[in-house]
């Protein structure tokens, strides 16, 4: 079985992304920081072996050359996530979805997640986030993403509830490392310290986020 990687992203427009960073950031600074995080994420995915790479986007952001592109549809986040898997599903291909808020997740980590999905016999891999959400979800059968419609998103127990929904469906779930995603200024500095050399995000944080 092969694995495709989906990146769920918002076009970095001031006032529409990283709003929890305002203050101390201005909306324009927050949007520039989001763009840097997304650029690092796209680079990491591009360097990870995959059957396909697909940008699942809210807005008019174009996909990198050689990538597929799907526009997000639906209302609540859980519904948009379910559609993201359904709209990109390919028979015999697993789907690993990540967001744009963990620029520290490099090719080694993403490659390991994909390998666990294929080689470990797991039905799903789930990477929880330190704030209670999750940063990555891989499914051998993308149809199982329908459970996300009923999971409350953006809460302190979204990750736990997602795991419970998957296991209630009878899936074997392998845990990925817990990561911090970027929601606040302290998050931004913590994540920047974990990014590899050359990271756009790590370079942008001291410029854009007041200490």
C-alpha positions as CSV (number, residue, x, y, z in Angstrom):
1,X,0.0,0.0,0.0
2,X,1.2,3.5,-0.8
3,X,0.6,6.7,1.1
4,X,-0.4,10.1,-0.1
5,X,0.1,13.2,2.1
6,X,-2.5,15.9,2.4
7,X,-1.8,19.4,3.8
8,X,-4.8,21.2,5.2
9,X,-4.2,24.9,4.9
10,X,-5.6,28.4,4.9
11,X,-4.4,31.0,2.5
12,X,-2.3,33.4,4.8
13,X,-4.5,36.5,4.7
14,X,-4.2,39.1,7.5
15,X,-7.1,38.8,9.9
16,X,-8.0,35.2,8.8
17,X,-5.0,33.2,10.1
18,X,-3.3,32.9,13.5
19,X,-5.7,35.3,15.1
20,X,-4.8,34.0,18.6
21,X,-1.4,35.6,18.1
22,X,-3.0,39.0,18.0
23,X,-1.9,40.6,20.3
24,X,1.1,40.7,20.6
25,X,1.3,40.4,16.8
26,X,-0.6,42.5,14.3
27,X,-2.8,40.7,11.8
28,X,-0.3,41.3,9.1
29,X,2.6,39.9,11.2
30,X,0.5,36.8,12.1
31,X,-0.3,36.2,8.4
32,X,3.4,36.4,7.6
33,X,4.2,34.0,10.3
34,X,1.5,31.6,9.1
35,X,3.0,31.8,5.6
36,X,6.4,30.9,6.9
37,X,5.0,27.9,8.8
38,X,3.2,26.8,5.7
39,X,6.3,27.1,3.5
40,X,8.3,24.9,5.9
41,X,5.5,22.4,6.0
42,X,5.3,22.2,2.2
43,X,9.0,21.8,2.0
44,X,9.0,19.0,4.5
45,X,6.2,17.2,2.6
46,X,8.0,17.7,-0.7
47,X,11.0,15.9,0.8
48,X,9.0,13.0,2.1
49,X,8.5,10.0,-0.1
50,X,4.8,9.8,-1.1
51,X,2.5,8.5,-3.8
52,X,1.0,12.0,-4.1
53,X,1.1,15.4,-2.3
54,X,-2.1,17.4,-2.2
55,X,-2.9,20.9,-0.9
56,X,-6.4,21.0,0.6
57,X,-6.8,24.7,0.8
58,X,-9.2,27.4,2.0
59,X,-8.8,30.3,-0.3
60,X,-6.9,31.0,-3.5
61,X,-3.4,29.8,-2.6
62,X,-1.9,27.8,-5.5
63,X,-0.4,24.4,-4.9
64,X,3.4,23.9,-5.5
65,X,4.4,22.4,-8.8
66,X,3.7,18.7,-9.1
67,X,1.1,18.8,-6.3
68,X,-2.6,18.2,-6.5
69,X,-5.0,20.8,-5.2
70,X,-8.4,20.5,-3.6
71,X,-10.6,23.3,-2.3
72,X,-11.9,22.8,1.3
73,X,-15.7,22.4,1.4
74,X,-18.2,22.1,4.2
75,X,-18.9,24.2,7.3
76,X,-17.4,23.1,10.7
77,X,-13.8,21.8,10.7
78,X,-14.8,18.2,11.3
79,X,-16.9,18.3,8.2
80,X,-14.1,19.9,6.2
81,X,-11.7,17.3,7.4
82,X,-14.0,14.4,6.4
83,X,-14.5,16.0,2.9
84,X,-10.7,16.4,2.6
85,X,-10.2,12.7,2.9
86,X,-13.2,11.8,0.7
87,X,-12.3,14.2,-2.1
88,X,-8.8,12.9,-2.4
89,X,-9.3,9.2,-1.8
90,X,-7.6,6.8,-4.1
91,X,-8.3,3.0,-4.0
92,X,-5.4,1.2,-2.4
93,X,-3.8,4.4,-1.1
94,X,-3.6,5.5,2.5
95,X,-3.9,9.2,3.4
96,X,-1.8,11.1,5.9
97,X,-3.2,14.5,6.7
98,X,-1.3,17.3,8.5
99,X,-2.0,20.9,9.1
100,X,0.2,24.0,8.7
101,X,0.9,24.7,12.3
102,X,3.7,22.3,13.0
103,X,6.7,23.5,10.9
104,X,9.0,21.4,13.2
105,X,7.6,18.2,11.7
106,X,10.3,17.4,9.1
107,X,10.7,14.7,6.5
108,X,12.0,12.1,9.0
109,X,9.0,12.4,11.2
110,X,6.5,12.4,8.3
111,X,8.2,9.5,6.7
112,X,8.1,7.5,9.9
113,X,4.4,8.3,10.2
114,X,3.8,7.0,6.7
115,X,5.9,3.9,7.3
116,X,3.9,3.1,10.5
117,X,0.7,3.3,8.5
118,X,1.9,0.8,6.0
119,X,4.4,-1.5,7.7
120,X,3.0,-1.7,11.3
121,X,-0.3,-3.0,10.3
122,X,-2.1,0.0,11.9
123,X,-5.4,1.1,10.5
124,X,-4.6,4.7,11.6
125,X,-1.8,6.8,13.0
126,X,-2.6,9.8,15.2
127,X,-0.3,12.5,16.4
128,X,-1.7,14.4,19.3
129,X,-0.9,18.1,20.0
130,X,0.1,19.5,23.3
131,X,-2.9,21.7,23.4
132,X,-5.3,18.8,23.3
133,X,-5.9,18.6,19.6
134,X,-4.0,16.6,17.0
135,X,-1.5,17.6,14.3
136,X,-1.6,14.5,12.1
137,X,-4.0,11.7,11.2
138,X,-3.2,8.9,8.8
139,X,-5.9,6.4,7.6
140,X,-5.3,3.3,5.6
141,X,-8.9,3.6,4.4
142,X,-9.8,7.3,4.1
143,X,-13.5,6.5,4.4
144,X,-13.0,6.2,8.1
145,X,-12.6,10.0,8.3
146,X,-16.4,10.2,8.4
147,X,-16.1,9.8,12.2
148,X,-14.5,13.3,12.3
149,X,-17.9,14.9,11.5
150,X,-19.1,14.1,15.1
151,X,-15.9,15.0,16.9
152,X,-15.8,18.5,18.5
153,X,-12.9,20.3,17.0
154,X,-10.5,23.0,18.5
155,X,-11.2,21.9,22.1
156,X,-8.8,20.7,24.8
157,X,-10.0,17.1,24.3
158,X,-10.3,16.9,20.6
159,X,-7.4,14.5,20.4
160,X,-8.8,12.2,23.0
161,X,-12.2,12.2,21.4
162,X,-10.7,11.6,18.0
163,X,-8.9,8.6,19.3
164,X,-12.0,7.3,21.0
165,X,-14.0,7.7,17.8
166,X,-11.4,5.8,15.8
167,X,-11.1,2.9,18.3
168,X,-14.9,2.7,18.6
169,X,-15.0,2.1,14.9
170,X,-12.7,-0.9,15.5
171,X,-9.5,0.6,14.2
172,X,-6.1,-0.2,15.4
173,X,-4.4,3.2,16.1
174,X,-0.7,3.8,16.5
175,X,0.4,6.9,18.3
176,X,2.8,9.4,16.8
177,X,4.9,11.8,18.8
178,X,3.1,14.7,20.6
179,X,3.9,18.1,19.1
180,X,3.2,21.7,20.0
181,X,1.3,23.6,17.3
182,X,1.5,27.3,16.9
183,X,-1.4,29.1,18.5
184,X,0.2,31.7,20.9
185,X,3.4,33.7,21.1
186,X,5.1,31.3,23.6
187,X,4.1,28.4,21.2
188,X,5.8,30.2,18.3
189,X,9.1,30.6,20.2
190,X,9.0,27.0,21.5
191,X,8.4,25.6,18.0
192,X,11.0,27.8,16.4
193,X,13.6,26.3,18.7
194,X,12.8,22.9,17.3
195,X,12.9,23.7,13.6
196,X,15.8,22.6,11.5
197,X,18.5,25.0,10.1
198,X,17.2,27.1,7.3
199,X,13.6,27.1,8.6
200,X,11.6,30.1,7.4
201,X,9.5,29.9,10.5
202,X,12.4,30.0,12.9
203,X,13.8,33.0,11.1
204,X,10.5,34.8,11.1
205,X,9.6,34.4,14.8
206,X,12.1,36.9,16.3
207,X,11.2,39.4,13.6
208,X,7.5,39.1,13.8
209,X,6.6,38.0,17.3
210,X,7.3,40.5,20.1
211,X,9.1,38.6,22.9
